[in-house]
């Protein structure tokens, strides 16, 4: 057999084997996701709360599927297709022991692989001490733009959170500098990179804006919007008062349990120089229903969606989110709780 023909079959066999590894992993993942979808449909179709509660208790655990995926990955660690499994374990199995094994592989065997950017970016939520060596390795050695940008973003977010939680000006300044360096490098060097369909430079740009304009001590950006009935009003209309901003939506289950406390706070502060203003992220009809269902007693801007202009301006990542603004328009507390706000204002 001619040498070039033999080489062709060797390469073909390798390609088919790599594809087979990917297919094995995707088969396990699809089995898990199909079962989750089926269970979710049962919850949607349930006629009573008791039925819904029953099916919420039968949501399939990711654990057995994580075990299967890790076994495939470890058996085929040298195959490119196995990176799919590592990425899935990092993003979907954080509560299981397979996650730690995948994390170790990410920083060693797969540190220079392509297709791992979503997993790398997800490391922003893990303790910095645990993932910083991995992120630095990927940033310095991975030849692919998506993976390098993802590592930079995760490092930037890690330092941003340290800046946000710093207890001293020195700690805040050091963390702020490190975070801004990462985000500025993304904006300048990775403007064409998208991860899971989202331009990473846009996300980095919003973080730079937040650090410069939405930190404690900064003057809060103006909010100029309309309520659900189309009546316009501005945040600056309330200068001279402490303003509590609450970003929320009727779709947000975590918000439901907080609104009674906010309503109580409104009652407690009547006659004082304090006002609560909401930024609601429901479409208008759903907003009206939420106001009625949860007996909302504070005025709201209607942003229409979680990507509305006000919510986008404030770079929201979690709901509900609270800000406290002082009478001069300076941010006093951010991403806080109504209890912390009550304590801060108790001297009033």
C-alpha positions, 0 to 999 in steps of 0.5 A: 500500500502506498505510503500516502494511502496508509497515512490517509487511513491513519488520519481518518481513523484518528478523526473518527475516534475523536468524533466517537469520543465527542459523541459518547460525551454528548450522548451522556449529556443529552440523556441527562438533559432529556430527563431534566426537560421531561421532569420540567414539563411535568412541573409545568403541567402539574395542576396543583402545588402538591403535584409541582412539589412532587416533581421538583423533588424528582429532578434528576441529579447530575451526579451519575452523568458526571461520573460517566463523563469523567470516565470517558474523559480519563479514558480518552484524555489524549483525544481532542473531543474529550475537552467537551467533557471537561468543559461540561463538568466545570460548568454543570457539576460544581457540587460533585467530586468530578468537578475537582478532577475536571478542574485539575485536568483543565489546568494541566492536560487541557490548558492549551486546548480550544473549546474550553473558554466557557469552562475557563470563564466560569472559574470567576465564581470559584475561590481565587486561591483555588483557580488563579494558577489555572487561569494564569497558566491558560492565559500565558500558554493557551494559543487560542484567543477565546481561551486567553480572553476567558482567562483574563475575564475570570481573573478580572472578575476575581479581582473585581470582587475583591475590590468590591469587598475590600476592607481598606483603601490599600486593598481596594486600590490594589484589587481595582488596578489588577481588575482594570488591567485585565478588562482593559487588555480584553477591550484592546486585544480581544475586541473580535472574540465572542464566548457563547455568542456574547462579545467578551469586550462588551462585557469587559467594557461594562465592568470598567464602567461599573468600577468607575461609576458604580462603586461606593462613593461614586455619584450614581448615574442618572435614571430617566425612565417611565413607570408602567403607565408611561409617566416619566420621572428621574432619580435626580428628582429625589435629591435631598433624600436617601434613595433605596434602589431595588432591581427586581421582577415578578419572574424572580423567585428570590424577589418574592420573599424580599418584597414584604420586607421592602414594603415594611421598610417603606412603612417604617420610613414614612415621614422620613427623608427616605424613598424606595424606588424599584426598577421592574424588569417585567413586560408591562402586563406582567409588571402590573400583575406582580405589583398586585400579587405582591402588594408592592407599595413603592414606585417603579420604573418599568424597564421591560426586561432584564436587558432594559436600558436601566438594568443594562446601565447598572450592569446587573448580574443578580436579582434582587439587587439593592443600592443605597444612595445618599441625599447628595446622590453618592452611592453608600451601599451596593449589592446589599440587603434591605436589612443592611440598609435599615441598619445603615439608616437607623440613626435617622 
